[in-house]
Amino acid sequence: MEPLQQPTVLILGAGAVGLSLAGKLHGVATACVACRQVHASAIMERGLVMEGVWGDRTVRGIRCVMGPEDLPTSIDFIIITAKGTDTRAICEEYASVIRDRPTATLQNGIGNEEIIAEYTDTVIGGTVTTNFSVLGPGHVRVLSESAPMRLGIWSGGADAARALDRLIAEESPERVVEALDGATPRAILLTHIHFDHAGGTGRLVVVSAGHRAICAV
C-alpha cells in the first residue's frame, strides 16, 4: 500500500505555539506559517531552531508567508494560534483561505470557535497545556508538556468528520490505535475520534502530533 501524501497545514498567527507546532509537524506534514517578518527572515535564512522537550534541532523546509497571496494552492488544514484578541483580524485577512476548510483553534481566551465559525462550517476546538516560549528570531523552546493536545469537533458534524478523515490513513481508528503498539502507522496527523463541544456529547479526542506517529486515546 502506498504511503499517504503529506497534508499541507497552514498555521496562522504563528508565535511561540505556532512555530513550535510547525517544527513538531515537520516530516509528517508540509507546514506553512504566517508569522512576523523577523521570524520569517530567520527561518528562511537558517531554519527554525527548536530546543526543549520536543527535541533540540534546526528544522528546515518550513514555508513562511506574509499574506494570502503567498500561500500554496493546496491547503488541507488550518490551525490558528494567534492571541484571542486577534482572531477576527486573522479570519478577515485569510477569509478566502479559511472558507470551506477545516480550521482548528489552539488559542487563549474564549469565543474563538464562534468567530471562526462565521468563516467556515468546519471548526475544531483545541486545548494545549505546554510551556512554549520564543528565545529569539526563529528560535523557540518547549520547556515542558503537561498533557497532549486535545482537539475535537466544534461544528461541522459529518462533514467535519470526513474532513479530518482526509488527514489520516484509510484504516479505522481502532486499527490506527493498534498500530501504535510496536508499529509505525501511516496515520500521521489527526484521528477521527471526536468530542462535540457544543452539544456536550461524543468522545474526547487526544492528539499528540509526532515525527512518525500519532498518539490517540
C-alpha positions in Angstrom: 0.0 0.0 0.0 1.4 3.4 -1.0 2.0 5.9 1.8 -0.3 8.9 2.0 0.8 12.2 0.6 1.7 14.6 3.3 -1.1 17.1 4.1 -0.4 20.8 3.9 -1.1 22.6 7.2 -1.3 26.4 7.4 -0.6 27.9 10.8 -2.0 31.4 11.2 -0.6 33.8 13.8 2.4 31.7 14.5 4.3 32.8 17.5 5.7 30.5 20.2 2.9 28.0 19.9 2.5 28.1 16.1 6.2 27.9 15.3 6.8 25.1 17.8 3.9 23.2 16.3 5.2 23.7 12.8 8.6 22.3 13.9 6.8 19.3 15.5 4.8 18.6 12.4 7.8 18.8 10.1 8.4 15.4 8.4 4.8 14.3 8.7 3.1 17.4 7.1 4.1 20.3 4.9 4.0 23.3 7.3 3.2 26.8 6.2 3.3 29.6 8.9 2.0 33.1 8.8 4.3 34.8 11.3 6.1 38.1 11.9 8.8 39.2 9.4 11.6 38.9 12.0 10.8 35.2 12.4 10.2 34.6 8.7 13.6 36.1 7.8 15.5 33.9 10.3 13.6 30.8 9.4 14.2 31.3 5.7 17.9 32.0 6.3 18.9 29.1 8.6 15.7 27.2 9.6 13.6 27.1 12.7 15.7 26.5 15.8 14.0 24.3 18.4 15.0 23.2 21.9 13.4 21.6 24.8 11.2 18.5 25.4 10.2 18.4 21.7 13.8 18.0 20.7 16.9 20.1 20.1 17.3 20.6 16.4 17.1 23.1 13.5 14.1 22.5 11.2 14.5 23.5 7.6 11.8 23.5 5.0 9.1 25.4 6.8 7.4 27.8 4.4 6.8 31.3 5.8 4.1 33.5 4.3 3.3 37.2 4.8 -0.2 37.1 3.4 -2.8 35.1 1.5 -1.0 35.9 -1.8 2.0 33.9 -0.6 0.1 30.7 0.1 0.4 27.5 -1.9 -2.6 26.5 -4.0 -3.4 23.4 -1.8 -4.1 23.8 1.9 -5.6 20.8 3.7 -5.9 22.1 7.2 -5.7 25.4 9.1 -4.6 25.9 12.7 -5.0 29.3 14.3 -2.6 30.0 17.2 -2.9 33.8 17.3 -3.9 35.6 20.5 -7.6 35.5 21.0 -7.9 39.3 20.6 -6.5 38.8 17.0 -8.9 36.1 15.9 -11.3 38.3 14.0 -8.5 40.2 12.2 -6.8 36.9 11.2 -10.0 35.4 9.9 -10.8 38.6 7.9 -7.3 38.6 6.3 -7.4 34.9 5.4 -11.1 34.6 4.8 -10.8 33.3 1.3 -8.5 30.5 2.5 -10.4 29.6 5.6 -13.7 29.3 3.7 -14.8 25.6 3.3 -11.6 24.3 5.0 -11.3 22.6 8.4 -9.9 25.1 10.8 -8.7 24.4 14.4 -8.1 26.9 17.2 -5.2 26.5 19.7 -5.6 29.9 21.3 -6.1 31.6 24.7 -9.4 33.0 25.7 -13.0 32.0 24.9 -15.2 32.7 21.9 -12.6 31.9 19.2 -14.6 29.0 17.8 -17.7 31.2 17.4 -15.7 33.7 15.4 -14.1 31.1 13.2 -17.5 29.5 12.6 -18.5 32.7 10.8 -15.9 31.9 8.1 -16.1 28.1 7.8 -18.6 25.4 8.7 -15.9 23.1 9.9 -14.4 24.2 13.2 -12.1 22.2 15.5 -11.7 23.3 19.2 -8.5 22.6 20.9 -6.5 22.9 24.1 -2.8 22.7 24.7 -1.0 22.8 28.1 2.6 23.0 27.0 5.1 25.6 28.1 6.2 27.4 24.8 8.5 30.5 24.6 10.3 32.5 21.9 14.0 32.9 22.6 14.8 34.9 19.5 14.0 35.3 15.9 13.0 31.9 14.5 14.1 30.3 17.8 11.6 28.6 20.2 11.8 26.5 23.3 9.3 23.9 24.6 10.1 23.7 28.3 7.5 21.2 29.4 4.4 19.3 28.3 1.7 18.7 30.9 -0.6 16.8 28.7 -1.2 16.0 25.0 -3.0 18.5 22.8 -6.7 17.9 22.7 -8.7 18.5 19.6 -12.4 17.9 18.9 -15.2 18.9 16.5 -16.9 22.2 17.4 -19.1 22.4 14.3 -19.5 20.6 11.1 -20.8 17.2 12.1 -20.4 14.5 9.4 -18.7 17.0 7.1 -16.1 17.8 9.8 -15.5 14.0 10.3 -14.9 13.5 6.7 -12.5 16.5 6.6 -10.5 15.0 9.4 -10.6 11.6 7.7 -8.7 13.1 4.7 -5.8 13.9 7.0 -5.3 10.3 8.4 -4.8 6.9 7.0 -7.6 4.8 5.5 -7.5 2.5 8.4 -10.3 2.6 11.1 -9.5 4.4 14.4 -9.1 1.0 16.1 -6.5 -0.1 13.6 -4.7 3.2 13.9 -4.5 2.8 17.7 -3.5 -0.8 17.5 -0.7 0.2 15.1 0.8 2.5 17.8 1.7 -0.6 19.8 5.0 -1.6 18.3 4.5 -0.4 14.8 4.6 2.7 12.7 1.2 3.6 11.4 0.7 5.6 8.2 -1.7 8.0 10.0 0.4 11.0 10.9 -1.7 13.9 12.0 -5.2 13.5 13.4 -7.6 10.8 14.5 -11.4 10.8 13.9 -12.5 10.2 17.4 -14.4 13.4 18.3 -15.8 15.4 21.1 -18.8 17.6 20.4 -18.0 20.7 22.4 -21.3 22.5 21.6 -23.5 19.5 22.3 -21.6 18.1 25.2 -21.7 14.6 23.7 -19.3 12.3 22.0 -15.8 11.1 22.8 -12.8 13.1 23.8 -10.0 13.4 21.2 -6.4 13.2 22.5 -3.8 14.0 19.8 -0.1 14.4 20.1 1.4 15.1 16.7 4.8 13.4 16.5 7.6 12.8 14.0 6.5 9.3 13.0 3.2 8.5 14.6 0.1 9.9 16.4 -0.9 9.2 19.9 -4.6 8.7 20.3 -6.9 7.6 23.1 
